[in-house]
Amino acid sequence: MDFTVSYRPTPDEVARALQQGTKRQLKVFYLALPAVLVVSGLVCILVDSIGLGVGMFAGAVAFPLVLTWSIGRAAKRQLTYLCVPTTIRVTDDGYECRTEQSSTTMRWPLFGRIVIGPEFWLFYVNKQCAGFLPRRAFNSEQQAELDAFLTSRQKTEVA
């Protein structure tokens, strides 16, 4: 496998990729904190601290929304660097992204987990999303080849 493509990511595309990547890595956090807040709220209500209990319930409802908003806001700060004409080269060894400002090379063994999604390939290092490749940058033949290659690797999952 060795192909090179050029494309320009859109702000919405980058934001979706970063949200999907961080949402997967924060999945437990998304579920655990609201659950703890609900249980704490119930305990507060049972001991007649109704105001605090209601506050805990409100926090449980608001937390996922605020976290999603803050991830989107963090992604927008990176758009200047990411939404530029980009050349991607994919080989059996890894992939390289080049722009006028930077060059990044990632080798496949670096990734502990790879998620093959309908819109992106998401790459994780130590449970943290470290990169993504947008499917739309590749033609259908290249997408199929990359899907087959990544699926043959360990720790790859299909979203």
Disulfide bonds with the S-S distance in Angstrom:
none
